[in-house]
C-alpha cells in the first residue's frame, strides 16, 4: 500500500514539475519556488482528440497536448500557462488552467442509446468528447437520430458533459437533413416563435389612402430581380429632365410601417439580423406574410414605400434629392435576364415595350454613375459566381456559372447611389446614425499583397501612408485580360478589411465613398430597417419608430449585433454550398481535371476547377520533391529540383477524395495509377490530418488564422453580406509541411464497450 502511495506521489510531483509549479535539481528532489508563470488568454482549437492549440491573435499559437487540455472544448475561451516543451515541432507548449467562457452551448450530433442512458456523438470530432443524456431528456429519439443537444453540465475531471436533446433534426435518408444539421450548427432558426406567428396574423394588409404620403402610383416603375426572387424590396423609376439631368427614383418597401419597434416581430427580426440564403432554402428575417406578402413590391398592387428621388447630373453627382414615405404601384416585374436581352439584344416581350424608354434612361443613368465611381477610384470586382442546382431530394445535379450582366450592374448602381444619398442625409442631421463602413487595409495585409505583386511582375508600390482605392484599381486595370487577372482580383480582395456596421462614419474604402449606409433592403437586413426608422424620426413622421430607435446606446449595440449575425449567415451559406459542391464531386473521384492554383499555404496549395470547385493538393502528397513554402515570394519551392508552383499556374490534378461530412476536397498532381494507396496515405498521414483539421474546410481556411483575409460577395442590394469581407489562411515563413518519411500506421481496432463509457 505504501509503495502505491509513493508511486502516486512521484507521479504527481513530476506532473507539477512539468507544469512549472515545482522545480527539480535532481531526479528525486523537488521543491516549490515562487515564480511568475507566463499565462495567456485565447481560443482553444481542438484538432481531433490527440491535441489542440490556443490561438493567439498577435503571437505564436500554443500547443496543448490531450492530457493538458483539462475540461476545455473546441472554441472555448481559456487561460493557458506556458510550460517547458518536449516537442521540437512547436515553439510553445501549454497547459489549460481555466476555462473562461464556454462556446458550445448546443452541439449537433448522432444519438446513441444504451440500456439505461444515451450519448450524443458530436458531428464535429474536434469537440473531443461525447455528451451524456439521461433517457428522460431524449425526446424519445431513436439511436442514429441526428439531434441538437443543449449542454446543461460541463465536463468535470473524467466525467463527460451532460445535456438534454432539444430538437430531433431527422434520421438518415430524410430530405434536407444535411442542411438542417448545418443550420443547427450555426444556430439558424427553423421556425418563427408562436408570438411572432400570432402577431403576423393581425397585420393589416390593406393599403389605405394617406394624404401625408407622396402618391406616386401614376409614376411608371418596375422591379428588376432574379427569376426566383420572392421578397421584392426595391423598385426603380427614371427619366430624362428638360435641363439634361436625369431623375432617378429608388422606392423601397416601407417595412417600418408594419414592424413595430420593440414588439414580437421586431424583436425576432433584431435577433436574426438578416435573412439567410442557403443552397436549398431561404430563412427569412421576417414572417412570410411580410417578406413575400404586403412588404414585397409585387406588380400591379399598391404598396407603401420609402422613396428616395434624386436628380443626377451628367457627372453622376446628386444635384437634388427628396426622401419621403410614399404609395407606389409597380407596373411590371422584370428579371435580370429579360432586361439584359431587351437592352443588349433587342429581344423585347410585348408587355415590356411600354417600359423600354424608361429602361433605356435607367441604363444611361447607371453608366453615368459607374463612370463617376470609377473616377472616384471605387474598386470593381467581377468574380464569377456559381450556383449549385439541386433535384427535389437535395441531390446536386450540376453547377452553373452565373454571369453578372449590365442588368445586375444597372440595379447595383441605382442602389449604391441611393444608399450613399441617404447616408449623407443622415450624417447632415448631426444625430447618431447607422453606417456601413469599410476601413483602410492594414499594414500587414498591404505587405502580403505587395509580395504577391512583386512576384507577379507588377512594379507597383503600395504604401500605408495615404493608400487609396484608386491604387488598387490601377493594379486591376493593368492585369485586366491577362492570365493572372483573377488571381490579382482575389489577392486584392484578401488584402481588404472586413466591412461592417457602425455608428461612427469612417467612410467605405472599397466604394471610395466618404459616407455610406444600407437603406435598400429592409425586408432582409435589420440595419436597413433601423435606417428607415432614423429617417422617419428625422422628419417627425407619425409612426414607424420609437424613442429607443434614436438612442445612441441602442444603435451602438444593434450595429455590433447585426455585424455578428451577418457573419453567421455568411458562414452558414458558405457551408451549405461547400457541402453540396463536395457531394457533387463524389462520383468523380479518380477522374483527371485541369485547374488553376488559386491559393498557396504552408501545407500545400488550393486548385480551382473551371466549375468553381476548389480542393487541396497537400504537400505530403507532392512526392517528386521536398517542397516548402517561400512566403517572401508566395510560392512553393522544391528543395532538390528548385521547381516552383505559383498563383495562377495551370496544373493537371486527379480528384482522390471528396469528404462530404467535412466538406473537403483533395487532389493530387498529375494522373494517378493507384488510387487506393493514395487514399490510405491521406487517411493515415499525420501532417495531412493536422493541417486539414485546422484549415481544410473552406470555413477554416477563410475564417481563422492571424492574417485576416476573408472572402465574400459583392456589397450590393441583393446580398446580405459584403463584397469586401475578406478571408484568411495561416502561413509559416519558410516552413515545410511534409516530413521526409511518411509512414502509414493502421488504426487500432480495439474499442471500449460503449456501455462502459464514463459520464
Secondary structure by P-SEA (a helix, b strand, c coil): caaaaaaaaaaaaaaaaaacccccccccbbbbbbcccbbbbbbbbbccccccccccccccbbbbcccccccccccccbbbbbcccccccccbbbbbccccccccccccbbbbbcccbbbbbbccccccbbbbbccccccccccccbbbbbbcccccccccbbbbbccccccccccaaaaaaaaaaacccccccaaaaaaaaacccccccccccccccccccccccccccccccbbbbbbbccccbbbbbbbccccccccccccaaaaaaaaacbbbbcccccccccccccccccccccccbbbbbbcbbbbbccccccccbbbbbbbbbbcccccaaaaaaaacccccccccccaaaaaaaaaaaaaaaaaaaaaabbbbbbbbbbbbbbcccccccbbbbbbbcaaaaaaaaaaaaaaaaaaaaaaaaccbbbbbccccccaaaaaaaaaaaaaacccbbbbcccccaaaaaaaaaaaccccaaaaaaaaaaaaccbbbbcccccccccccccbbbbcccccccaaaaaaaaaaaaaaccccccccccccaaaaaaaaaaaaaaaaaaaaaaaaaaaaaaaaaacccccbbbbbccccccccbbbbbccccbbbbbcccccccccccccccccccccccccccccccccbbbbbccccccccbbbbbccccccaaaaaaaaaccaaaaaaaaaccccccccccccbbbbbbccccccccccccbbbbbbbbccccccccccccccccccccccccccc
